[in-house]
């Protein structure tokens, strides 16, 4: 009801203003009311809930006016939402103190990808929620594994919470276990990521991922019971690599070192060095100290002063002790000096020892990464108490990686794992410090991977999706010849939807099998043309084409041509690839893959891209993952030219388990090898590819 009072007798006109309300939802008992002086008048508001549906709310106001002026307003609301209840989430860290972090809530029945995210500022949060079943999870900082000043990241969760009344959820990191991977060889974490996936009901689902910052030394989570509703999955992804720097003193290992960005690396090898404490690390602190060829230990300060001071004093290694929680990562100006940080607890312990007498430290440096581990461990349905992943070498796949770039290049690369729930690449490229060769050990059997490698302003290469078998060995090469157009599922695969055709054919795939090159060094040009029979349908500049085709099943020929300035890069100066295939009208909701045969080449070249004059060359044709089986390819051929395609030698390749193989017979004066390759499947789909100056000759 609404009432008004006044000093004079007025006739008030009453009306309600309601935004987006269904007609007839609210009604007033009278449109006018007379209010005597010093009296009151009453109008009753009635809501007809049959006029609205469940799970809606409306708000508005009732206005009373006299003589054209509004004299009173009353706010009203109607809701058919569920009765809200308080959900209180309390969180404690590993030491029982209130925990800060991010609290997330997923409700059964909500749309996919939708969830609530809240900041918990003082160990507790109270929210009003409609009734339902929720999944609650939280990310927050806890004590790490390297002393009271170290930091870890905890994933705390209550995967199934029923809210029918006011409800309290207690999350206690004291019950959490460390999630860790133990490798057969000594490693340090280069990247750690945790994925939390939860589904509830038919629609609500979310995958929430957190990549640990460098300040964190560990990750923790609580064990859970098996969920009764939906699906729960927690996965951890590690890139663990050979440590760049190891420092030990007897049984004491300073294993939480962090090389500072911009710092140099010690030459490969092992040696024992004396450590010297240089206080705040400024120039004045080195007065009277002999640190030449030794390890300078300082407390964290202004590195713009500390690094030059250590260089001037002749230090061989600078160790900076952090004065805050967690690891220290402070980008410094580029310097050849090796600069690494120690966490506060480990560093202060070392400073204490130095105050009592000389300390000699054993230092091991590995500036070029010889091995690493790309690992994924997933727990489905429930989170167990033991969260240690300790694979043997035989449980993993071995990948022998060969980088054919200029040693002066900076290579960014990564092996991305593919989420089984969102089918997306997870992770980001990081700077590689490998030399020519590196051995990678990879989680096998069930994990899908997709690799990427690039050199700034030179080349960008994407490998297609693949998985590995435990105990297998695979060879993967980057950046070498033979560069040519190559399509992979690392980009959009060629399809026909209805009568619309879409193709992307990157022109610069490198020496690795199943690599698509989106960029390459030098002045580049690429064009594409599509023919139906002999009639040109369309042509474009660039690596992509899109066009509407005539209805029905018809034969087509797709041609892409690339050109490159030979003065900037000597190989693959001209290529032409022609795919012949048949395509029919596809469903409007189900794109049909195009059966485009792809070609890979294997030849042993040196870092300058040159091969032996009698080298073996293998041609491996294949179909794209969504196309026909590669076993349907029935024939392949190779022609070779040693004069840029003026004359040709028809080869007779021998079919092997790896493809079709020939042996070169290069004349003594030949400098380059030009190739013309063909392959065809049982359905008549074929490819012919010509590569001028595919590689050089020694």
Secondary structure, DSSP 8 states (H G I E B T S, - for coil): -EEEEBSS-EEEEEEEEETT--TTSEEES-SEEEE-BT-EEEE-EEE-GGGS-SS-EEEEEEEEEETTEEEEEEEEEEE-S---EEEEEEEE-TTSSB--EEEEEEETTS-TT--EEEEESSSEEEEEE-SEEEEEEEEEEEE-SSSTT-EEEEEEEEEEEEESSSEEEEEEGGGEEEEEE--SS--EEEEEEEEEEEEETTTEEEEEEEE--TTEEEEEEE-----SSSEEEEEEEEEEE--SEEEEETTEE-TT-EE-TT-----SEEEEEEEEE-TT-SGGGGTT---TTSEEEEES--HHHHHHHHHHTT-SEEEEE-SSSS---------SSEEEEE-HHHHHHHHHHHHHS-EEEEEEE-SSEEEEEEEEEEEESS--S--EE---GGGEEEEEEEE-S-TTS-EEEEEEEE-TTT--EE---EEE-EEEEEEEEEE-SS--EEEEEEETTTEEEEE--B---TT-EEEEEES-S--B----TTS---EEETTEEEEE--S-B-SSTTEEEEE-SSSEEEEEEEEETTEEEEEEESSEEEEE--SS-EEEEEEEEEEE-TTT--S--EEEEEEEEEE----SSS-EE----EEEEEE-B-TTSEE-TT-EEEEEEE--TTSS-GGGEEEEEEEEESSTTSS-EE---EEETTEEEEE----TT--EEEEEEEEEETTS-EEEEEEEEEEEE-
